[in-house]
Amino acid sequence: MYKRFFGLRESPFNVNPDPRYLFLTPRTQEAMAGLTYGIQNRKGIILLTGEVGTGKTTLLNRLLDWLRQEQAATAFIFNTQLNVSELFDCLMADFGIPCESRTKSNVLMRLNRWLLERYRAGELAVLVVDEAQNLSPELLEEIRLLTNLETSTEKLLQIVLSGQPELEEKLKHPQLRQLRQRITVRCKTSPLSLAETHRYIAERLHIAGANGQPIFSPEAIESVYTYGRGIPRVINVLCEHALINAFVDQQRPVTTFLVDEVAREFELDCVESTTQPTGSLPPESSSVAELLLQDFVQHLEQHGQPASMGVELAEGQL
């Protein structure tokens, strides 16, 4: 409803992980480069980790777009509350592999034949698993065993495991040491700095059709950064609601006062006052960032709003 008032074609701060809005910080570029390198060179298992809300799913969607352009076969698992049989059902369905029998041995033989056919044709096959921190040790072991599908020189199936820092902790368990040893590339996402938050907001507004006229005051962006701690998902919600409030008040640009209002509405104002300049505050530790997001989601649910307004269940947006 505010798009015409601000001269925008679309809403710039949707929480959906739209790959068009991927903001490439040096850390994000490094992560994307690591993912593409590991896949192109058939390294096997690649790990992507980062705090909740820092853009892992958006990065994965950009990766999937690139893989489709490369004519690679992809399977994307985002519901990790599965048993072994359901995992293989999803894997075979996403790859489009018909299999008359659902017994594990027959599924694996059919998958191996299909992967060999792809390999001989010079084509890649990639399994991407999001929210992998929720996988049981049993499922993680099954995923490790899939890397045994190989030639004498190369892995037939490339696997990307994406998850929150809890995934790294889980992989330290002695039971999963074989899986940990097979991870050949590690990539990370992280919160934005204050300077990156300025560029992040400006880029999203530009993609949405902004003509260059100020929409947020510099002080308002500083407040967004302070309340959001550089977490893109929280930044998006703060900016979205600040634009709505500015439209209601017919006020442009968005001011610090409007951002403060939104922060109070979502009970983020207890994080730190915006009355003092924040400079280039370093991002908080991952534990503080996680608690911030958890409190934020609980507030949304308590006020009868779907959690997807403030968080995308399949991971963050950048």
Secondary structure as UniProt FT lines:
FT   HELIX           3..6
FT   TURN            12..13
FT   HELIX           19..21
FT   HELIX           26..40
FT   TURN            41..42
FT   STRAND          45..49
FT   TURN            52..53
FT   HELIX           56..69
FT   TURN            70..71
FT   STRAND          73..77
FT   HELIX           84..95
FT   HELIX           104..120
FT   TURN            121..122
FT   STRAND          125..129
FT   HELIX           132..134
FT   HELIX           137..146
FT   TURN            147..148
FT   STRAND          158..163
FT   HELIX           165..171
FT   HELIX           174..176
FT   HELIX           177..181
FT   STRAND          183..188
FT   HELIX           194..207
FT   TURN            208..209
FT   HELIX           218..228
FT   TURN            229..230
FT   HELIX           232..249
FT   HELIX           256..265
FT   TURN            266..267
FT   TURN            269..270
FT   HELIX           286..302
FT   TURN            303..304
FT   HELIX           307..309
FT   TURN            313..314
//
